[in-house]
């Protein structure tokens, strides 16, 4: 979407300021999604630790893409 917006602006010859507020809103929305995703990963990790401490965790129900099995995602989070 971002690429389409910038390309359309460039190809139409519109001034750089045209659509800038919309592009900024889109960038902000994308960052919000990244922040939420990071929070969910941290929460999942916290809940796993609580489960381990209480001895009541069941790793069979954990998604295969959890922060523990994908360290590169944990680094981003």
DSSP file (Angstrom, degrees, kcal/mol; ACC not computed):
  #  RESIDUE AA STRUCTURE BP1 BP2  ACC     N-H-->O    O-->H-N    N-H-->O    O-->H-N    TCO  KAPPA ALPHA  PHI   PSI    X-CA   Y-CA   Z-CA
    1    1 A X     >        0   0    0      0, 0.0     4,-2.5     0, 0.0     5,-0.2   0.000 360.0 360.0 360.0 -45.6    0.0    0.0    0.0
    2    2 A X  H  >  +     0   0    0      1,-0.2     4,-2.5     2,-0.2     5,-0.2   0.938 360.0  48.5 -60.2 -46.1    2.8    2.4    0.9
    3    3 A X  H  > S+     0   0    0      1,-0.2     4,-2.8     2,-0.2     5,-0.2   0.910 111.0  50.7 -60.8 -42.8    4.6    1.6   -2.3
    4    4 A X  H  > S+     0   0    0      1,-0.2     4,-2.6     2,-0.2    -1,-0.2   0.907 110.7  49.1 -62.1 -41.8    1.4    2.1   -4.3
    5    5 A X  H  X S+     0   0    0     -4,-2.5     4,-2.0     2,-0.2    -2,-0.2   0.938 115.0  42.6 -64.4 -46.9    0.8    5.5   -2.7
    6    6 A X  H  X S+     0   0    0     -4,-2.5     4,-2.5     2,-0.2    -2,-0.2   0.907 115.3  49.9 -67.8 -41.4    4.3    6.8   -3.3
    7    7 A X  H  X S+     0   0    0     -4,-2.8     4,-3.2    -5,-0.2     5,-0.3   0.923 110.4  50.0 -62.9 -44.6    4.5    5.5   -6.8
    8    8 A X  H  X S+     0   0    0     -4,-2.6     4,-1.8    -5,-0.2     6,-0.3   0.900 111.6  48.8 -61.7 -40.7    1.1    7.0   -7.7
    9    9 A X  H  X>S+     0   0    0     -4,-2.0     5,-1.4    -5,-0.2     4,-0.6   0.934 115.2  44.1 -64.6 -44.8    2.2   10.3   -6.4
   10   10 A X  H ><5S+     0   0    0     -4,-2.5     3,-0.9     1,-0.2    -2,-0.2   0.936 115.1  47.1 -65.9 -47.2    5.5   10.2   -8.2
   11   11 A X  H 3<5S+     0   0    0     -4,-3.2    -1,-0.2     1,-0.3    -2,-0.2   0.780 109.8  53.4 -69.3 -26.5    4.0    9.0  -11.5
   12   12 A X  H 3<5S-     0   0    0     -4,-1.8    -1,-0.3    -5,-0.3    -2,-0.2   0.609 108.2-124.5 -82.9 -10.1    1.2   11.5  -11.5
   13   13 A X  T <<5 +     0   0    0     -3,-0.9    -3,-0.2    -4,-0.6    -2,-0.1   0.657  53.9 159.3  76.9  14.4    3.6   14.4  -11.0
   14   14 A X      < -     0   0    0     -5,-1.4    -1,-0.2    -6,-0.3    -2,-0.1  -0.348  50.0 -91.6 -68.0 151.1    1.9   15.5   -7.9
   15   15 A X    >   -     0   0    0      1,-0.1     3,-1.6     2,-0.1    -1,-0.1  -0.243  36.0-111.4 -60.5 153.5    3.9   17.7   -5.5
   16   16 A X  T 3  S+     0   0    0      1,-0.3    -1,-0.1    -3,-0.1    -2,-0.1   0.804 116.3  59.5 -58.3 -30.7    5.7   15.9   -2.7
   17   17 A X  T >  S+     0   0    0      2,-0.1     3,-1.8     3,-0.1     4,-0.4   0.717  80.0 105.4 -73.9 -18.4    3.4   17.3   -0.1
   18   18 A X  T <  S-     0   0    0     -3,-1.6    -4,-0.0     1,-0.3    -9,-0.0  -0.459  97.7  -0.4 -65.4 123.6    0.3   15.7   -1.8
   19   19 A X  T 3> S+     0   0    0     -2,-0.3     4,-2.5     3,-0.0    -1,-0.3   0.475  92.5 127.2  78.9   2.1   -0.8   12.7    0.3
   20   20 A X  H <> S+     0   0    0     -3,-1.8     4,-2.5     1,-0.2     5,-0.2   0.900  71.7  51.4 -60.8 -41.1    2.0   13.2    2.8
   21   21 A X  H  > S+     0   0    0     -4,-0.4     4,-2.1     1,-0.2    -1,-0.2   0.889 110.9  49.1 -62.6 -38.3   -0.4   13.2    5.8
   22   22 A X  H  > S+     0   0    0      2,-0.2     4,-2.3     1,-0.2    -2,-0.2   0.906 110.3  50.3 -67.3 -41.7   -2.0   10.0    4.5
   23   23 A X  H  X S+     0   0    0     -4,-2.5     4,-2.5     1,-0.2    -2,-0.2   0.910 110.7  49.9 -62.7 -42.1    1.4    8.3    4.1
   24   24 A X  H  X S+     0   0    0     -4,-2.5     4,-2.3     2,-0.2    -1,-0.2   0.898 109.8  50.7 -63.7 -40.4    2.4    9.4    7.6
   25   25 A X  H  X S+     0   0    0     -4,-2.1     4,-2.4     2,-0.2    -2,-0.2   0.905 110.5  49.6 -63.5 -40.7   -0.9    7.9    9.0
   26   26 A X  H  X S+     0   0    0     -4,-2.3     4,-2.5     2,-0.2    -2,-0.2   0.926 110.6  49.4 -63.6 -44.7   -0.2    4.6    7.2
   27   27 A X  H  X S+     0   0    0     -4,-2.5     4,-2.2     1,-0.2    -2,-0.2   0.904 111.5  49.7 -60.8 -41.0    3.3    4.5    8.6
   28   28 A X  H  X S+     0   0    0     -4,-2.3     4,-2.0     2,-0.2    -1,-0.2   0.905 110.3  50.1 -64.4 -41.5    2.0    5.1   12.1
   29   29 A X  H  X S+     0   0    0     -4,-2.4     4,-1.8     2,-0.2    -2,-0.2   0.900 109.9  50.8 -63.9 -40.7   -0.6    2.4   11.6
   30   30 A X  H  X S+     0   0    0     -4,-2.5     4,-1.9     1,-0.2    -2,-0.2   0.906 109.8  49.7 -63.9 -41.2    2.0   -0.1   10.5
   31   31 A X  H  X S+     0   0    0     -4,-2.2     4,-2.6     1,-0.2    -1,-0.2   0.869 107.0  55.6 -65.8 -35.5    4.2    0.8   13.5
   32   32 A X  H  X S+     0   0    0     -4,-2.0     4,-2.5     2,-0.2    -1,-0.2   0.903 106.7  50.5 -62.0 -40.4    1.2    0.2   15.8
   33   33 A X  H  X S+     0   0    0     -4,-1.8     4,-2.4     2,-0.2    -2,-0.2   0.898 110.4  49.1 -64.3 -40.5    0.8   -3.3   14.3
   34   34 A X  H  X S+     0   0    0     -4,-1.9     4,-2.3     2,-0.2    -2,-0.2   0.916 111.5  49.9 -64.2 -42.9    4.5   -4.0   14.9
   35   35 A X  H  X S+     0   0    0     -4,-2.6     4,-2.4     2,-0.2    -2,-0.2   0.919 111.5  47.9 -61.8 -44.4    4.1   -2.8   18.5
   36   36 A X  H  X S+     0   0    0     -4,-2.5     4,-2.5     2,-0.2    -2,-0.2   0.918 111.0  51.0 -63.5 -43.8    1.0   -4.9   19.1
   37   37 A X  H  X S+     0   0    0     -4,-2.4     4,-2.1     1,-0.2    -1,-0.2   0.909 110.5  49.5 -60.1 -42.5    2.7   -8.0   17.7
   38   38 A X  H  X S+     0   0    0     -4,-2.3     4,-2.3     1,-0.2    -1,-0.2   0.907 110.1  51.0 -63.2 -42.4    5.7   -7.4   19.9
   39   39 A X  H  X S+     0   0    0     -4,-2.4     4,-2.8     1,-0.2    -2,-0.2   0.911 108.6  51.2 -61.7 -42.8    3.5   -7.1   23.0
   40   40 A X  H  X S+     0   0    0     -4,-2.5     4,-2.5     1,-0.2    -1,-0.2   0.908 109.7  50.2 -62.8 -41.8    1.7  -10.3   22.2
   41   41 A X  H  X S+     0   0    0     -4,-2.1     4,-2.2     2,-0.2    26,-0.2   0.918 112.2  47.2 -61.9 -43.1    5.0  -12.1   21.9
   42   42 A X  H  X S+     0   0    0     -4,-2.3     4,-2.6     2,-0.2    -2,-0.2   0.912 111.9  50.3 -64.9 -42.1    6.2  -10.7   25.2
   43   43 A X  H  X S+     0   0    0     -4,-2.8     4,-2.8     2,-0.2     5,-0.2   0.920 109.3  51.4 -62.0 -43.6    2.9  -11.7   26.9
   44   44 A X  H  X S+     0   0    0     -4,-2.5     4,-2.2     1,-0.2    -1,-0.2   0.925 111.1  48.1 -59.8 -44.6    3.1  -15.2   25.5
   45   45 A X  H  X S+     0   0    0     -4,-2.2     4,-2.2     2,-0.2    -1,-0.2   0.905 111.4  50.3 -62.3 -42.2    6.6  -15.5   26.9
   46   46 A X  H  X S+     0   0    0     -4,-2.6     4,-2.4     1,-0.2    -2,-0.2   0.918 110.4  49.4 -61.9 -44.0    5.5  -14.2   30.3
   47   47 A X  H  X S+     0   0    0     -4,-2.8     4,-2.5     1,-0.2    -1,-0.2   0.876 108.8  53.2 -65.4 -36.5    2.6  -16.6   30.4
   48   48 A X  H  X S+     0   0    0     -4,-2.2     4,-2.4    -5,-0.2    -1,-0.2   0.926 109.6  48.7 -61.1 -44.1    4.9  -19.5   29.5
   49   49 A X  H  X S+     0   0    0     -4,-2.2     4,-2.5     2,-0.2    -2,-0.2   0.911 111.1  49.5 -63.5 -42.4    7.2  -18.5   32.4
   50   50 A X  H  X S+     0   0    0     -4,-2.4     4,-2.2     1,-0.2     6,-0.2   0.924 111.0  50.4 -61.7 -43.7    4.3  -18.3   34.8
   51   51 A X  H  X>S+     0   0    0     -4,-2.5     5,-2.0     1,-0.2     4,-1.0   0.893 110.4  49.3 -61.4 -40.3    3.1  -21.7   33.6
   52   52 A X  H  <5S+     0   0    0     -4,-2.4     3,-0.4     2,-0.2    -2,-0.2   0.916 110.9  49.9 -65.2 -43.0    6.6  -23.2   34.2
   53   53 A X  H  <5S+     0   0    0     -4,-2.5    -2,-0.2     1,-0.2    -1,-0.2   0.873 116.8  41.1 -62.1 -37.8    6.8  -21.7   37.7
   54   54 A X  H  <5S-     0   0    0     -4,-2.2    -1,-0.2    -5,-0.2    -2,-0.2   0.560 106.5-127.3 -88.8  -9.0    3.4  -23.1   38.6
   55   55 A X  T  <5S+     0   0    0     -4,-1.0    -3,-0.2    -3,-0.4    -4,-0.1   0.769  81.7 107.7  69.9  24.9    4.0  -26.5   36.9
   56   56 A X      < +     0   0    0     -5,-2.0     2,-0.2    -6,-0.2    -4,-0.2   0.170  41.2 121.0-121.2  18.4    0.8  -26.1   34.9
   57   57 A X        -     0   0    0     -6,-0.8     2,-0.4    -9,-0.1     3,-0.1  -0.523  42.2-162.4 -85.5 152.5    2.1  -25.3   31.4
   58   58 A X    >   -     0   0    0     -2,-0.2     3,-1.7     1,-0.1     4,-0.2  -0.859   3.0-171.4-133.5  97.4    1.3  -27.4   28.4
   59   59 A X  G >  S+     0   0    0     -2,-0.4     3,-1.2     1,-0.3    -1,-0.1   0.619  76.7  79.1 -68.8 -11.8    3.6  -26.7   25.5
   60   60 A X  G 3  S+     0   0    0      1,-0.3    -1,-0.3    -3,-0.1    -3,-0.0   0.790  93.2  51.3 -64.7 -24.8    1.6  -28.8   23.1
   61   61 A X  G <  S+     0   0    0     -3,-1.7    -1,-0.3     2,-0.1     2,-0.2   0.475  86.7 107.1 -90.6  -2.1   -0.8  -25.9   22.9
   62   62 A X  S <  S-     0   0    0     -3,-1.2     2,-0.1    -4,-0.2     4,-0.0  -0.545  77.6-112.3 -77.7 138.7    1.9  -23.3   22.1
   63   63 A X    >   -     0   0    0     -2,-0.2     3,-1.4     1,-0.1    -1,-0.1  -0.404  22.3-122.0 -66.0 147.8    2.0  -22.1   18.5
   64   64 A X  T 3  S+     0   0    0      1,-0.3    -1,-0.1    -2,-0.1    -2,-0.1   0.683 109.2  61.6 -66.6 -16.2    5.1  -23.2   16.6
   65   65 A X  T 3  S+     0   0    0      3,-0.0    -1,-0.3     4,-0.0    -2,-0.1   0.056  75.4 137.8 -97.2  25.6    6.0  -19.6   16.0
   66   66 A X  S X> S-     0   0    0     -3,-1.4     4,-1.3     1,-0.1     3,-0.8  -0.213  70.7-104.8 -68.2 164.0    6.4  -18.6   19.6
   67   67 A X  T 34 S+     0   0    0      1,-0.3     7,-0.4   -26,-0.2     6,-0.1   0.805 119.7  58.5 -60.1 -30.6    9.2  -16.4   20.8
   68   68 A X  T 34 S+     0   0    0      1,-0.2     3,-0.3     5,-0.1    -1,-0.3   0.843 111.7  39.1 -70.1 -31.9   11.0  -19.4   22.3
   69   69 A X  T <4 S+     0   0    0     -3,-0.8     2,-0.3     1,-0.2    -1,-0.2   0.573 120.0  46.4 -95.2  -9.7   11.1  -21.2   19.0
   70   70 A X    >X  +     0   0    0     -4,-1.3     3,-1.4     1,-0.1     4,-1.4  -0.681  62.9 175.3-130.6  80.3   11.9  -18.2   16.8
   71   71 A X  H 3> S+     0   0    0     -2,-0.3     4,-2.1    -3,-0.3     5,-0.2   0.775  76.9  64.8 -59.6 -27.8   14.6  -16.2   18.6
   72   72 A X  H 3> S+     0   0    0      1,-0.2     4,-1.2     2,-0.2    -1,-0.3   0.847 103.2  48.5 -65.3 -30.6   14.9  -13.7   15.7
   73   73 A X  H <> S+     0   0    0     -3,-1.4     4,-2.4     2,-0.2    -1,-0.2   0.881 108.3  53.4 -72.6 -38.1   11.3  -12.6   16.5
   74   74 A X  H  < S+     0   0    0     -4,-1.4    -2,-0.2    -7,-0.4    -1,-0.2   0.874 105.5  54.8 -63.1 -36.1   12.2  -12.3   20.2
   75   75 A X  H  < S+     0   0    0     -4,-2.1    -1,-0.2     1,-0.2    -2,-0.2   0.873 110.2  45.7 -65.3 -36.2   15.1  -10.1   19.2
   76   76 A X  H  <        0   0    0     -4,-1.2    -2,-0.2     1,-0.2    -1,-0.2   0.877 360.0 360.0 -71.9 -38.2   12.7   -7.8   17.3
   77   77 A X     <        0   0    0     -4,-2.4    -1,-0.2    -5,-0.1    -2,-0.2   0.499 360.0 360.0 -67.3 360.0   10.2   -7.8   20.2
